[in-house]
Amino acid sequence: MEVTKLPKSIARLTTPDGFIESYQEKMRHAKTCKEAYEMAEEEYRILFGTNRYSSYPTFKNAITRWNKKRRTQKANFTKRKK
């Protein structure tokens, strides 16, 4: 059986961080946050045949946790630098 490597642009969508980065890139072209989410989900659906998140509110919860994690990591990094 031959294993094919996914291009990085596609492989990154398989992680929460990568999906959120895709969403943030789409924010430049979207009128609303929900529209950017729908664009990212459409891309994911075309590639993988399913949605990454079950709904927009579910995604908003995920991005809230993601932002909190990043703030915590940044605060911990700043503490170690001092």
TIRO-2110 file (N, C-alpha, C; in Angstrom, 1 decimal):
// TIRO-2110
0.8, -1.2, 0.0, N, 1, A
0.0, 0.0, 0.0, CA, 1, A
0.9, 1.2, 0.0, C, 1, A
0.6, 2.2, -0.9, N, 2, A
1.4, 3.4, -1.0, CA, 2, A
0.8, 4.5, -0.2, C, 2, A
1.6, 5.2, 0.6, N, 3, A
1.1, 6.3, 1.4, CA, 3, A
1.5, 7.6, 0.7, C, 3, A
0.5, 8.5, 0.5, N, 4, A
0.7, 9.7, -0.1, CA, 4, A
0.7, 10.8, 0.9, C, 4, A
1.7, 11.7, 0.9, N, 5, A
1.8, 12.8, 1.8, CA, 5, A
0.9, 13.9, 1.3, C, 5, A
0.1, 14.5, 2.3, N, 6, A
-0.7, 15.6, 1.9, CA, 6, A
0.1, 16.9, 1.8, C, 6, A
-0.2, 17.7, 0.9, N, 7, A
0.5, 19.0, 0.9, CA, 7, A
0.3, 19.8, 2.2, C, 7, A
1.2, 20.5, 2.6, N, 8, A
1.1, 21.2, 3.9, CA, 8, A
-0.1, 22.1, 4.0, C, 8, A
-0.5, 22.7, 2.9, N, 9, A
-1.7, 23.6, 3.0, CA, 9, A
-3.0, 22.8, 3.3, C, 9, A
-3.0, 21.5, 2.9, N, 10, A
-4.2, 20.7, 3.3, CA, 10, A
-4.0, 20.0, 4.6, C, 10, A
-2.8, 19.5, 4.9, N, 11, A
-2.5, 18.8, 6.2, CA, 11, A
-2.8, 19.7, 7.4, C, 11, A
-2.5, 21.0, 7.2, N, 12, A
-2.7, 21.9, 8.4, CA, 12, A
-4.1, 22.0, 8.8, C, 12, A
-5.1, 21.8, 7.9, N, 13, A
-6.5, 21.9, 8.2, CA, 13, A
-6.9, 20.8, 9.1, C, 13, A
-6.1, 19.7, 9.2, N, 14, A
-6.5, 18.6, 10.1, CA, 14, A
-6.3, 18.8, 11.5, C, 14, A
-5.7, 19.9, 11.9, N, 15, A
-5.4, 20.3, 13.3, CA, 15, A
-6.3, 21.5, 13.7, C, 15, A
-6.7, 21.6, 14.9, N, 16, A
-7.4, 22.8, 15.3, CA, 16, A
-6.7, 24.1, 15.0, C, 16, A
-5.4, 24.1, 15.3, N, 17, A
-4.6, 25.3, 15.1, CA, 17, A
-4.6, 25.7, 13.6, C, 17, A
-4.4, 24.7, 12.7, N, 18, A
-4.4, 24.9, 11.3, CA, 18, A
-5.7, 25.4, 10.8, C, 18, A
-6.8, 24.9, 11.3, N, 19, A
-8.2, 25.3, 10.8, CA, 19, A
-8.4, 26.8, 11.3, C, 19, A
-8.0, 27.1, 12.5, N, 20, A
-8.2, 28.5, 13.0, CA, 20, A
-7.3, 29.4, 12.2, C, 20, A
-6.1, 29.0, 11.8, N, 21, A
-5.3, 29.9, 11.0, CA, 21, A
-5.9, 30.1, 9.6, C, 21, A
-6.5, 29.1, 9.1, N, 22, A
-7.3, 29.2, 7.8, CA, 22, A
-8.4, 30.2, 7.9, C, 22, A
-9.1, 30.0, 9.0, N, 23, A
-10.3, 31.0, 9.3, CA, 23, A
-9.8, 32.4, 9.4, C, 23, A
-8.6, 32.6, 10.1, N, 24, A
-8.1, 34.0, 10.3, CA, 24, A
-7.7, 34.5, 8.9, C, 24, A
-7.1, 33.7, 8.0, N, 25, A
-6.8, 34.2, 6.7, CA, 25, A
-8.0, 34.6, 5.9, C, 25, A
-9.1, 33.9, 6.1, N, 26, A
-10.3, 34.1, 5.4, CA, 26, A
-11.0, 35.4, 5.9, C, 26, A
-10.7, 35.8, 7.1, N, 27, A
-11.2, 37.0, 7.7, CA, 27, A
-10.9, 38.2, 6.9, C, 27, A
-9.8, 38.2, 6.2, N, 28, A
-9.4, 39.3, 5.3, CA, 28, A
-10.4, 39.6, 4.2, C, 28, A
-11.0, 38.5, 3.7, N, 29, A
-11.9, 38.6, 2.6, CA, 29, A
-13.4, 38.5, 2.9, C, 29, A
-13.7, 38.2, 4.2, N, 30, A
-15.1, 38.0, 4.6, CA, 30, A
-15.6, 39.3, 5.2, C, 30, A
-16.9, 39.4, 5.1, N, 31, A
-17.6, 40.6, 5.7, CA, 31, A
-17.9, 40.3, 7.2, C, 31, A
-18.0, 39.1, 7.6, N, 32, A
-18.3, 38.8, 9.0, CA, 32, A
-17.5, 37.6, 9.5, C, 32, A
-17.4, 37.4, 10.8, N, 33, A
-16.7, 36.2, 11.3, CA, 33, A
-17.4, 34.9, 10.9, C, 33, A
-18.7, 34.9, 10.9, N, 34, A
-19.4, 33.7, 10.5, CA, 34, A
-19.2, 33.4, 9.1, C, 34, A
-19.1, 34.4, 8.2, N, 35, A
-18.8, 34.2, 6.8, CA, 35, A
-17.4, 33.5, 6.6, C, 35, A
-16.4, 34.0, 7.4, N, 36, A
-15.1, 33.5, 7.3, CA, 36, A
-15.1, 32.0, 7.8, C, 36, A
-15.9, 31.7, 8.8, N, 37, A
-16.0, 30.4, 9.3, CA, 37, A
-16.6, 29.5, 8.2, C, 37, A
-17.7, 30.0, 7.6, N, 38, A
-18.3, 29.2, 6.6, CA, 38, A
-17.4, 28.9, 5.4, C, 38, A
-16.5, 29.9, 5.0, N, 39, A
-15.6, 29.7, 4.0, CA, 39, A
-14.6, 28.6, 4.4, C, 39, A
-14.1, 28.6, 5.6, N, 40, A
-13.1, 27.6, 6.1, CA, 40, A
-13.8, 26.3, 6.1, C, 40, A
-15.0, 26.2, 6.6, N, 41, A
-15.7, 24.9, 6.6, CA, 41, A
-15.9, 24.3, 5.2, C, 41, A
-16.3, 25.2, 4.3, N, 42, A
-16.5, 24.8, 2.9, CA, 42, A
-15.2, 24.2, 2.3, C, 42, A
-14.1, 24.8, 2.6, N, 43, A
-12.8, 24.3, 2.1, CA, 43, A
-12.5, 22.9, 2.7, C, 43, A
-12.8, 22.8, 4.0, N, 44, A
-12.6, 21.5, 4.7, CA, 44, A
-13.5, 20.5, 4.2, C, 44, A
-14.8, 20.8, 4.0, N, 45, A
-15.8, 19.9, 3.4, CA, 45, A
-15.4, 19.4, 2.1, C, 45, A
-14.9, 20.2, 1.2, N, 46, A
-14.5, 19.8, -0.1, CA, 46, A
-13.4, 18.8, -0.1, C, 46, A
-12.4, 19.1, 0.8, N, 47, A
-11.2, 18.2, 0.9, CA, 47, A
-11.5, 16.9, 1.7, C, 47, A
-12.3, 16.9, 2.7, N, 48, A
-12.5, 15.8, 3.6, CA, 48, A
-13.9, 15.2, 3.6, C, 48, A
-14.8, 15.8, 3.0, N, 49, A
-16.2, 15.3, 2.9, CA, 49, A
-17.0, 15.4, 4.1, C, 49, A
-16.6, 16.2, 5.1, N, 50, A
-17.4, 16.4, 6.3, CA, 50, A
-17.0, 17.8, 6.9, C, 50, A
-17.7, 18.3, 7.9, N, 51, A
-17.4, 19.5, 8.5, CA, 51, A
-16.3, 19.3, 9.6, C, 51, A
-15.5, 20.3, 9.9, N, 52, A
-14.6, 20.2, 11.0, CA, 52, A
-15.3, 20.4, 12.4, C, 52, A
-16.2, 21.3, 12.4, N, 53, A
-17.0, 21.6, 13.6, CA, 53, A
-18.5, 21.4, 13.2, C, 53, A
-19.3, 21.0, 14.2, N, 54, A
-20.7, 20.7, 14.0, CA, 54, A
-21.6, 22.0, 13.7, C, 54, A
-21.1, 23.1, 14.2, N, 55, A
-21.9, 24.4, 14.0, CA, 55, A
-21.0, 25.6, 14.3, C, 55, A
-21.4, 26.8, 14.0, N, 56, A
-20.7, 28.0, 14.2, CA, 56, A
-20.5, 28.2, 15.8, C, 56, A
-21.6, 28.0, 16.6, N, 57, A
-21.3, 28.2, 18.1, CA, 57, A
-20.3, 27.2, 18.6, C, 57, A
-20.2, 26.0, 18.1, N, 58, A
-19.2, 25.0, 18.5, CA, 58, A
-17.8, 25.6, 18.1, C, 58, A
-17.7, 26.1, 16.9, N, 59, A
-16.4, 26.7, 16.5, CA, 59, A
-16.0, 27.9, 17.4, C, 59, A
-17.0, 28.7, 17.7, N, 60, A
-16.7, 29.9, 18.6, CA, 60, A
-16.2, 29.4, 19.9, C, 60, A
-16.7, 28.4, 20.5, N, 61, A
-16.2, 27.8, 21.7, CA, 61, A
-14.8, 27.3, 21.6, C, 61, A
-14.5, 26.7, 20.5, N, 62, A
-13.2, 26.2, 20.2, CA, 62, A
-12.2, 27.3, 20.1, C, 62, A
-12.5, 28.4, 19.4, N, 63, A
-11.6, 29.5, 19.2, CA, 63, A
-11.4, 30.3, 20.5, C, 63, A
-12.4, 30.3, 21.3, N, 64, A
-12.3, 30.9, 22.6, CA, 64, A
-11.2, 30.2, 23.5, C, 64, A
-11.3, 28.8, 23.5, N, 65, A
-10.3, 28.0, 24.2, CA, 65, A
-9.0, 28.2, 23.6, C, 65, A
-8.9, 28.3, 22.2, N, 66, A
-7.6, 28.4, 21.5, CA, 66, A
-6.9, 29.7, 21.9, C, 66, A
-7.7, 30.8, 22.0, N, 67, A
-7.2, 32.1, 22.3, CA, 67, A
-6.7, 32.1, 23.8, C, 67, A
-7.5, 31.5, 24.7, N, 68, A
-7.1, 31.4, 26.1, CA, 68, A
-5.8, 30.7, 26.2, C, 68, A
-5.7, 29.6, 25.5, N, 69, A
-4.4, 28.8, 25.6, CA, 69, A
-3.2, 29.6, 25.1, C, 69, A
-3.4, 30.4, 24.0, N, 70, A
-2.3, 31.2, 23.5, CA, 70, A
-1.9, 32.3, 24.5, C, 70, A
-2.9, 32.9, 25.1, N, 71, A
-2.6, 34.0, 26.1, CA, 71, A
-1.9, 33.4, 27.3, C, 71, A
-2.2, 32.2, 27.7, N, 72, A
-1.6, 31.5, 28.8, CA, 72, A
-0.1, 31.2, 28.5, C, 72, A
0.1, 30.7, 27.3, N, 73, A
1.4, 30.3, 26.8, CA, 73, A
2.3, 31.6, 26.7, C, 73, A
1.7, 32.7, 26.2, N, 74, A
2.4, 33.9, 26.1, CA, 74, A
2.8, 34.5, 27.4, C, 74, A
1.9, 34.4, 28.4, N, 75, A
2.2, 34.9, 29.8, CA, 75, A
3.3, 34.0, 30.4, C, 75, A
3.2, 32.7, 30.2, N, 76, A
4.3, 31.8, 30.8, CA, 76, A
5.6, 32.1, 30.1, C, 76, A
5.6, 32.4, 28.8, N, 77, A
6.9, 32.7, 28.2, CA, 77, A
7.5, 34.0, 28.7, C, 77, A
6.6, 35.0, 28.9, N, 78, A
7.1, 36.3, 29.4, CA, 78, A
7.6, 36.2, 30.8, C, 78, A
7.0, 35.3, 31.6, N, 79, A
7.5, 35.1, 33.0, CA, 79, A
8.9, 34.5, 33.0, C, 79, A
9.1, 33.5, 32.0, N, 80, A
10.4, 32.8, 32.0, CA, 80, A
11.5, 33.8, 31.5, C, 80, A
11.2, 34.8, 30.7, N, 81, A
12.2, 35.7, 30.1, CA, 81, A
12.8, 36.6, 31.2, C, 81, A
12.0, 36.9, 32.2, N, 82, A
12.5, 37.9, 33.2, CA, 82, A
13.5, 37.3, 34.1, C, 82, A
END
